[in-house]
Amino acid sequence: MHDKIVLITGGSRGIGAAIAELAAAQGYAVCFSYKSNRAAADAVVARITQAGGQALAVAADVAVEADILRLFATCEQEFGVPTALVNNAGILEQQMRVEQMDVTRMQRIFATNIIGSFVCAREAVRRMSTRHGGKGGAIVNISSIAAKGGGPGEYVDYAASKGAIDTLTIGLAKEVALEGIRVNAVRPGVVYTEIHASGGEPGRVDRVKVNVPMQRGGQPEEIAEAVLWLLSDKASYVTGTFIDVTGGR
């Protein structure tokens, strides 16, 4: 089997796709989930395999526990036990104030962004932890600078979900520090991805980049570089911490 195996949630587009392609270029066998866009997922697999890497796309909704269990099982069958997990899958919805939000919206956001990441982390620990006979590994959670700012007037629920991811990162890192697992997070700033269209403003990055000290939006590849460093042995003494990739915001 493979020495380096990374499981990435939400790897078909944007930041997830950039992480998948960079990981493959650095020698990882890549297994990633996608929710519904098979064409985009197949395109990522094709780019990786054409470059000489190995990749597998699995249809799975991280808001559904059974899908997560199947995702991990498929990864193990095809490549082996993951040595790295990237909790990247996340959603946001139409920009609005808190008093306009209904409970079903909140449940959708939290089920994917919080519970999905928790369950994936749980499954990774069950496989990686030396306490359970594993060989160790690394987990990187994709948070957001919105966890610090709160997302007022747009998506406080999304920002709150990323605040929960920050707390998961800190707590889990301490919990498994003596079990061969490092847990860290990357907090992207405003990045050019399709997620902004989900909030109803595809051009949001260009509107808000004036508030960024570097006066520009980020690229998915810039986030991927931080993630792969945290997964690597170069970050062997780094756990429970965050890299803000925000242009100084």
C-alpha positions as CSV (number, residue, x, y, z in Angstrom):
1,M,0.0,0.0,0.0
2,H,1.0,3.7,0.0
3,D,3.2,5.4,2.5
4,K,1.3,8.7,2.3
5,I,-2.5,8.8,1.9
6,V,-4.6,11.9,2.3
7,L,-8.4,11.9,2.6
8,I,-9.8,15.3,1.7
9,T,-13.5,16.3,2.0
10,G,-14.9,18.5,-0.7
11,G,-12.1,18.0,-3.1
12,S,-13.8,18.6,-6.5
13,R,-13.5,22.4,-6.7
14,G,-11.8,25.5,-5.2
15,I,-9.6,25.1,-2.2
16,G,-10.2,21.3,-2.0
17,A,-9.2,20.7,-5.6
18,A,-6.0,22.8,-5.1
19,I,-5.2,20.8,-2.0
20,A,-5.8,17.5,-3.8
21,E,-3.6,18.4,-6.7
22,L,-0.7,19.7,-4.6
23,A,-0.9,16.7,-2.3
24,A,-0.7,14.4,-5.3
25,A,2.3,16.4,-6.6
26,Q,4.0,15.8,-3.3
27,G,3.6,12.1,-3.4
28,Y,0.3,11.5,-1.6
29,A,-2.3,9.0,-2.9
30,V,-5.4,11.2,-2.8
31,C,-8.9,10.2,-1.9
32,F,-11.4,13.0,-1.9
33,S,-15.2,13.3,-1.5
34,Y,-17.6,15.4,-3.6
35,K,-21.2,15.9,-2.9
36,S,-22.9,16.0,-6.4
37,N,-20.7,17.5,-9.1
38,R,-19.2,14.3,-10.6
39,A,-17.9,16.1,-13.7
40,A,-15.8,18.4,-11.6
41,A,-14.5,15.5,-9.4
42,D,-13.6,13.5,-12.5
43,A,-11.7,16.5,-13.9
44,V,-9.6,16.7,-10.7
45,V,-8.8,13.0,-10.9
46,A,-7.9,13.3,-14.6
47,R,-5.5,16.2,-13.9
48,I,-3.8,14.2,-11.1
49,T,-3.5,11.0,-13.0
50,Q,-2.2,12.8,-16.1
51,A,0.5,14.3,-14.0
52,G,1.5,10.8,-12.8
53,G,-0.3,10.9,-9.4
54,Q,-3.0,8.6,-7.9
55,A,-6.5,9.9,-7.0
56,L,-9.9,8.5,-6.2
57,A,-13.1,10.6,-6.0
58,V,-16.0,9.3,-3.8
59,A,-19.5,10.7,-3.8
60,A,-20.3,11.4,-0.2
61,D,-22.2,14.1,1.8
62,V,-20.3,14.8,5.0
63,A,-23.6,15.8,6.6
64,V,-24.5,12.1,6.5
65,E,-22.6,9.8,8.8
66,A,-23.1,6.7,6.7
67,D,-21.5,8.5,3.7
68,I,-18.5,9.4,5.8
69,L,-18.1,5.8,7.0
70,R,-18.3,4.6,3.3
71,L,-15.8,7.3,2.3
72,F,-13.2,6.1,4.8
73,A,-13.9,2.4,4.0
74,T,-13.4,3.1,0.3
75,C,-10.2,4.9,0.9
76,E,-8.9,2.0,2.9
77,Q,-9.9,-0.5,0.3
78,E,-8.2,1.4,-2.5
79,F,-5.2,2.9,-0.9
80,G,-4.9,1.9,2.7
81,V,-5.4,3.7,6.0
82,P,-5.2,7.5,5.6
83,T,-2.1,9.1,7.1
84,A,-3.7,12.6,6.7
85,L,-7.1,14.1,6.8
86,V,-8.1,17.5,5.5
87,N,-11.6,18.6,6.7
88,N,-12.3,21.0,3.8
89,A,-16.0,20.5,2.9
90,G,-18.1,23.5,3.9
91,I,-21.2,25.4,2.8
92,L,-22.6,28.8,3.2
93,E,-26.0,30.2,2.2
94,Q,-27.7,33.4,1.0
95,Q,-26.4,36.5,2.7
96,M,-28.8,37.7,5.4
97,R,-29.0,38.9,9.0
98,V,-29.5,36.6,11.9
99,E,-33.1,37.6,12.5
100,Q,-33.9,36.4,8.9
101,M,-32.5,32.9,9.3
102,D,-34.7,29.9,9.8
103,V,-33.7,26.8,11.8
104,T,-33.5,24.5,8.7
105,R,-30.8,26.8,7.3
106,M,-28.8,26.7,10.5
107,Q,-29.1,22.9,10.7
108,R,-27.8,22.6,7.1
109,I,-24.8,24.8,7.8
110,F,-23.9,23.2,11.1
111,A,-24.5,19.6,9.9
112,T,-22.0,20.0,7.1
113,N,-19.5,22.4,8.6
114,I,-19.4,21.2,12.2
115,I,-20.8,17.7,12.6
116,G,-19.3,16.5,9.3
117,S,-15.8,17.7,10.4
118,F,-16.3,16.1,13.9
119,V,-17.3,12.8,12.5
120,C,-14.4,12.8,9.9
121,A,-12.0,13.6,12.7
122,R,-13.4,10.9,14.8
123,E,-13.0,8.3,12.1
124,A,-9.4,9.5,11.4
125,V,-8.5,9.2,15.1
126,R,-9.9,5.7,15.3
127,R,-7.5,4.7,12.5
128,M,-4.4,6.9,13.1
129,S,-4.1,6.9,16.9
130,T,-1.4,4.8,18.5
131,R,-3.9,4.2,21.2
132,H,-5.9,2.2,18.7
133,G,-2.9,0.5,17.1
134,G,-2.5,3.2,14.4
135,K,0.7,4.7,13.1
136,G,-0.2,8.3,13.7
137,G,-1.0,11.0,11.2
138,A,-2.0,14.6,10.7
139,I,-5.3,16.5,10.5
140,V,-5.8,19.9,9.0
141,N,-9.2,21.6,9.4
142,I,-10.1,24.4,7.0
143,S,-11.6,27.2,9.1
144,S,-12.1,30.8,8.0
145,I,-11.0,34.3,9.0
146,A,-14.8,34.7,9.4
147,A,-14.4,32.9,12.7
148,K,-12.7,36.0,14.0
149,G,-14.8,38.6,12.3
150,G,-18.2,37.0,12.8
151,G,-19.7,37.6,9.3
152,P,-22.1,40.4,10.4
153,G,-24.9,41.2,7.9
154,E,-23.9,38.3,5.7
155,Y,-23.5,34.9,7.3
156,V,-23.0,34.8,11.1
157,D,-24.1,31.2,11.0
158,Y,-21.2,30.2,8.7
159,A,-18.8,32.2,10.8
160,A,-20.0,30.5,14.0
161,S,-19.6,27.1,12.4
162,K,-15.9,28.0,11.7
163,G,-15.5,29.2,15.2
164,A,-16.6,25.7,16.3
165,I,-13.9,24.3,13.9
166,D,-11.3,26.4,15.7
167,T,-12.3,25.0,19.0
168,L,-12.3,21.4,17.6
169,T,-8.8,22.0,16.4
170,I,-7.5,23.2,19.8
171,G,-9.3,20.5,21.8
172,L,-8.6,17.6,19.6
173,A,-4.9,18.6,19.2
174,K,-4.5,18.4,23.0
175,E,-6.5,15.2,23.2
176,V,-4.4,13.2,20.8
177,A,-1.0,14.9,21.1
178,L,0.5,11.8,22.8
179,E,-1.1,9.4,20.2
180,G,1.0,10.4,17.2
181,I,-1.6,12.8,15.7
182,R,-1.1,16.5,15.0
183,V,-4.2,18.7,14.5
184,N,-4.0,22.2,13.0
185,A,-6.1,24.5,11.0
186,V,-5.8,27.0,8.2
187,R,-8.0,30.1,8.2
188,P,-8.3,31.5,4.6
189,G,-9.3,35.0,4.0
190,V,-11.3,36.1,1.0
191,V,-10.4,33.6,-1.8
192,Y,-11.5,33.3,-5.4
193,T,-13.7,30.3,-5.3
194,E,-17.3,29.4,-6.3
195,I,-18.5,29.4,-2.7
196,H,-19.3,33.1,-2.9
197,A,-22.0,32.4,-5.5
198,S,-23.8,30.3,-2.8
199,G,-24.1,33.4,-0.7
200,G,-25.6,35.3,-3.7
201,E,-22.6,37.4,-4.6
202,P,-20.2,35.7,-7.0
203,G,-18.1,38.9,-7.2
204,R,-17.8,39.3,-3.4
205,V,-14.0,39.0,-3.3
206,D,-13.5,41.9,-5.6
207,R,-15.9,44.0,-3.5
208,V,-14.2,43.3,-0.2
209,K,-10.6,43.1,-1.2
210,V,-10.2,46.8,-0.5
211,N,-10.4,45.9,3.2
212,V,-7.4,43.5,2.8
213,P,-4.0,45.1,3.5
214,M,-2.5,43.4,0.4
215,Q,-5.5,44.7,-1.6
216,R,-6.3,41.5,-3.4
217,G,-8.1,38.2,-2.9
218,G,-6.3,34.9,-2.4
219,Q,-6.0,32.0,-4.7
220,P,-6.9,28.4,-3.8
221,E,-3.3,27.3,-4.4
222,E,-2.0,29.7,-1.7
223,I,-4.3,28.0,0.8
224,A,-3.1,24.6,-0.4
225,E,0.5,25.4,0.3
226,A,-0.2,26.1,4.0
227,V,-2.2,22.9,4.3
228,L,0.5,20.7,2.8
229,W,3.1,22.3,5.1
230,L,1.0,21.5,8.1
231,L,0.6,17.9,6.9
232,S,4.3,17.5,6.3
233,D,7.1,16.4,8.6
234,K,8.4,20.0,8.4
235,A,5.6,20.8,10.9
236,S,6.5,18.0,13.2
237,Y,6.4,20.2,16.3
238,V,3.3,22.1,15.3
239,T,-0.1,21.1,16.7
240,G,-3.2,23.0,18.0
241,T,-2.3,26.1,16.0
242,F,-3.5,28.1,13.0
243,I,-2.1,29.6,9.9
244,D,-4.1,32.7,8.7
245,V,-3.8,33.0,4.9
246,T,-5.5,36.3,4.6
247,G,-3.3,38.9,2.9
248,G,-2.9,40.6,6.4
249,R,-6.6,40.9,7.2
